[in-house]
């Protein structure tokens, strides 16, 4: 029962991140270009507030991903959980190496077209990685559920 709870919770957290990253990519970051006066304060508040949303989700997703790779549920393959973990790694590395520096430029210097463009491109990489990861996790949940429905041999 605990394994089922971990798997379903993990899928929910992953899809929360997928929805959030698409909202950021399609709605929130493009709107940065329309904030004229007070951009630095706006951006500072964005960073402060978004951290309280994404921080716990990202940490929960990482913990669940490692656990499920080490303890793959019935009907799933550890290699696919490793692939899901690697997609998460792509999102995290992109965040640290590309998105965070662009946010730093925007916060310290105000709105900058090049920094904004860099942030949009970097976030697209994260959006694609999280989307692929979400689809993989959904498929793994289906595989797990199918394994639960399969008759046990020798029973």
C-alpha positions in Angstrom: 0.0 0.0 0.0 2.9 2.4 0.8 4.4 1.8 -2.6 1.1 2.7 -4.3 0.8 5.9 -2.3 4.4 6.8 -3.2 3.8 6.1 -6.9 0.5 8.0 -7.1 1.9 10.9 -5.1 4.9 11.1 -7.3 2.8 11.2 -10.4 0.7 14.0 -8.9 3.7 16.0 -8.0 5.3 15.5 -11.4 2.1 16.6 -13.2 1.8 19.6 -10.8 5.3 20.6 -12.1 4.3 20.0 -15.7 1.3 22.3 -15.3 3.3 24.9 -13.5 6.1 24.9 -16.0 3.7 25.3 -18.9 2.0 28.2 -17.1 5.3 29.8 -16.6 6.4 29.3 -20.2 3.2 30.4 -21.9 1.8 33.0 -19.5 4.1 34.2 -16.8 7.5 34.7 -18.5 6.1 36.3 -21.6 4.3 38.9 -19.5 7.7 40.0 -18.0 8.1 42.1 -21.2 5.0 44.1 -20.4 6.1 45.2 -16.9 7.6 48.7 -17.4 8.1 50.6 -14.2 8.9 48.6 -11.1 10.2 45.6 -13.0 13.0 44.9 -10.5 10.5 44.9 -7.6 8.1 42.8 -9.6 10.8 40.3 -10.4 12.0 40.1 -6.9 8.5 39.3 -5.7 8.1 36.7 -8.4 11.3 35.0 -7.3 10.3 35.1 -3.6 6.7 33.8 -4.2 7.4 31.2 -6.8 10.1 29.6 -4.6 7.4 28.7 -2.1 5.5 26.8 -4.8 8.3 25.1 -6.8 10.7 24.4 -4.0 8.7 21.8 -2.1 7.4 20.3 -5.3 10.9 19.9 -6.8 12.3 18.4 -3.6 9.4 16.0 -3.3 9.7 15.0 -7.0 13.5 14.4 -6.6 12.9 12.2 -3.5 10.2 10.2 -5.1 12.1 9.8 -8.3 15.2 8.4 -6.5 13.0 6.1 -4.4 11.1 4.7 -7.4 14.3 4.2 -9.3 15.7 2.2 -6.4 12.4 0.4 -5.7 10.6 0.1 -9.0 6.9 -0.8 -8.6 5.6 -4.1 -10.1 5.3 -4.0 -13.8 7.9 -1.2 -14.2 11.5 -1.3 -15.1 14.2 0.5 -13.1 15.8 1.7 -16.3 12.7 3.7 -17.1 12.7 5.2 -13.6 16.4 6.1 -14.3 15.3 7.8 -17.5 12.7 9.7 -15.6 15.3 10.7 -13.1 17.7 11.8 -15.9 14.9 14.0 -17.4 14.5 15.6 -13.9 18.3 16.1 -13.9 18.1 17.9 -17.2 15.5 20.3 -15.7 17.5 20.8 -12.6 20.8 21.4 -14.4 19.2 23.7 -16.9 17.6 25.6 -13.9 21.0 26.0 -12.1 23.2 26.7 -15.1 20.9 28.8 -17.3 17.7 30.0 -15.7 19.1 31.2 -12.4 21.8 33.4 -14.0 19.2 35.0 -16.3 17.0 35.7 -13.3 20.0 37.2 -11.6 20.5 39.5 -14.6 16.8 40.5 -14.6 16.8 41.2 -10.9 20.0 43.2 -10.7 19.7 45.2 -13.9 16.0 45.4 -14.5 14.3 44.1 -17.7 16.8 43.2 -20.4 15.7 41.8 -23.7 18.6 39.4 -24.1 18.3 38.1 -20.5 14.5 37.6 -21.0 15.1 35.8 -24.3 17.7 33.6 -22.6 15.2 32.8 -19.8 12.5 31.9 -22.3 14.8 29.5 -24.1 16.2 28.0 -20.9 12.6 27.5 -19.6 11.6 25.9 -22.9 14.2 23.2 -22.3 12.8 22.7 -18.8 9.3 22.6 -20.2 10.1 19.9 -22.7 12.0 17.9 -20.1 9.2 18.0 -17.6 6.6 17.2 -20.2 8.5 14.2 -21.4 9.0 13.2 -17.8 5.3 13.6 -17.1 4.4 11.4 -20.0 6.9 8.7 -19.0 5.6 8.8 -15.4 2.0 8.4 -16.7 3.0 5.5 -18.8 4.8 3.9 -15.8 1.6 4.3 -13.7 -0.4 2.6 -16.5 2.2 -0.3 -16.6 2.0 -0.6 -12.8 -1.8 -0.6 -12.8 -1.8 -3.2 -15.6 0.5 -5.5 -13.6 -2.0 -5.3 -10.7 -4.7 -6.5 -12.9 -2.7 -9.4 -14.4 -3.4 -12.8 -12.9 -0.6 -14.1 -10.7 0.9 -17.2 -12.2 0.6 -20.3 -10.0 -2.2 -18.9 -7.9 
